[in-house]
Amino acid sequence: MAERCCWETFKAETTTATQQLKKLLREGNARRVIVTQHDRVIAEFPMTAGVIGVAIVPVVAAVGAIVALLKDCAIHVERREPNLPTAAPAAGPSEAVQP
C-alpha cells in the first residue's frame, strides 16, 4: 500500500515547540524534522521509521537549543500516512431493491 506525505508546520516557541515535537515524534510516523528561520533551513533531522522513546531525546534537545538561540523559527515535520482504499460507491436509486 502506498504512503502519502504530509507536512505539519508550527511556529517555534521554546516550551510549546518541544512539547508538540515530542507528541508528533511519539506518534511514530514522522520521517523528517526541519527547523527554518525566514525560509532558510537551519537544521534538518532525518527520522528512522518507528523511532520512539530514548532515540527522540537528542532530536528534541537539539531543536529546543536551536529555538532558544534563534528567533522567528518554524518547525516542519514530514509525516507519512498510509493511503486508505476508497470505498465502493453506495447503490444508487436505480439499483435499489424493489419490494
RODO-2510 file (C-alpha; in nm, 4 decimals, decimal comma):
residues 99
     n   res          X          Y          Z
     1     m     0,0000     0,0000     0,0000
     2     a     0,1369     0,3428    -0,0951
     3     e     0,2021     0,6137     0,1598
     4     r     0,1013     0,9761     0,1424
     5     c     0,3325     1,2566     0,2540
     6     c     0,2009     1,5484     0,4556
     7     w     0,3703     1,8300     0,6443
     8     e     0,2812     1,9805     0,9789
     9     t     0,4294     2,3225     1,0500
    10     f     0,4200     2,5250     1,3684
    11     k     0,5878     2,8384     1,4986
    12     a     0,8754     2,7571     1,7276
    13     e     0,8329     2,8875     2,0795
    14     t     1,0586     2,7061     2,3228
    15     t     0,8053     2,5457     2,5578
    16     t     0,5310     2,4714     2,3085
    17     a     0,7720     2,3609     2,0352
    18     t     0,9359     2,0874     2,2395
    19     q     0,6033     1,9579     2,3732
    20     q     0,4412     1,9493     2,0296
    21     l     0,7504     1,7958     1,8706
    22     k     0,7600     1,5187     2,1336
    23     k     0,3936     1,4442     2,0683
    24     l     0,4429     1,4219     1,6906
    25     l     0,7546     1,2057     1,7168
    26     r     0,5894     0,9638     1,9599
    27     e     0,3128     0,9004     1,7055
    28     g     0,5824     0,7183     1,5073
    29     n     0,5030     0,8372     1,1555
    30     a     0,7414     1,1355     1,1425
    31     r     1,0085     1,0972     0,8754
    32     r     1,1923     1,4282     0,8930
    33     v     1,2123     1,7360     1,1166
    34     i     1,3284     2,0662     0,9652
    35     v     1,3923     2,3912     1,1525
    36     t     1,3731     2,7060     0,9384
    37     q     1,4245     3,0752     1,0006
    38     h     1,2873     3,3189     0,7427
    39     d     1,2608     3,0434     0,4758
    40     r     1,6207     2,9347     0,5350
    41     v     1,6862     2,5804     0,6554
    42     i     1,8786     2,5921     0,9824
    43     a     1,8772     2,2217     1,0697
    44     e     1,7326     1,9001     0,9307
    45     f     1,6926     1,5760     1,1250
    46     p     1,6002     1,2581     0,9354
    47     m     1,4000     1,0112     1,1420
    48     t     1,4032     0,6346     1,1073
    49     a     1,0645     0,4663     1,0792
    50     g     0,9433     0,3516     1,4182
    51     v     1,1860     0,5597     1,6258
    52     i     1,0387     0,6259     1,9681
    53     g     1,1478     0,6625     2,3260
    54     v     1,5111     0,7362     2,4029
    55     a     1,6009     0,7878     2,0365
    56     i     1,3915     1,1067     2,0067
    57     v     1,5518     1,2798     2,3061
    58     p     1,8592     1,4100     2,1160
    59     v     1,6411     1,5499     1,8361
    60     v     1,4076     1,7271     2,0783
    61     a     1,7037     1,8645     2,2761
    62     a     1,8753     1,9926     1,9609
    63     v     1,5578     2,1576     1,8311
    64     g     1,4980     2,3155     2,1733
    65     a     1,8516     2,4574     2,1784
    66     i     1,8182     2,5975     1,8261
    67     v     1,4823     2,7565     1,9074
    68     a     1,6248     2,9087     2,2262
    69     l     1,9106     3,0704     2,0319
    70     l     1,7194     3,1928     1,7274
    71     k     1,4042     3,3979     1,6870
    72     d     1,1247     3,3607     1,4316
    73     c     1,1818     2,9907     1,3702
    74     a     0,9361     2,7404     1,2322
    75     i     0,9403     2,3645     1,2724
    76     h     0,8264     2,1456     0,9832
    77     v     0,7550     1,7775     1,0429
    78     e     0,7206     1,5464     0,7438
    79     r     0,4796     1,2656     0,8146
    80     r     0,3876     0,9546     0,6183
    81     e     0,0354     0,8228     0,6348
    82     p    -0,0945     0,5156     0,4541
    83     n    -0,3371     0,5760     0,1706
    84     l    -0,6719     0,4335     0,2633
    85     p    -0,8527     0,2433    -0,0118
    86     t    -1,1512     0,4285    -0,1457
    87     a    -1,4891     0,2838    -0,0555
    88     a    -1,7126     0,1409    -0,3260
    89     p    -1,9985     0,3742    -0,4157
    90     a    -2,3291     0,3016    -0,2493
    91     a    -2,6132     0,1586    -0,4555
    92     g    -2,7945     0,4323    -0,6424
    93     p    -3,1732     0,4713    -0,6667
    94     s    -3,1870     0,2688    -0,9914
    95     e    -3,0147    -0,0236    -0,8197
    96     a    -3,2428    -0,0271    -0,5166
    97     v    -3,4290    -0,3486    -0,4498
    98     q    -3,7992    -0,3262    -0,5396
    99     p    -4,0433    -0,4871    -0,2928
***
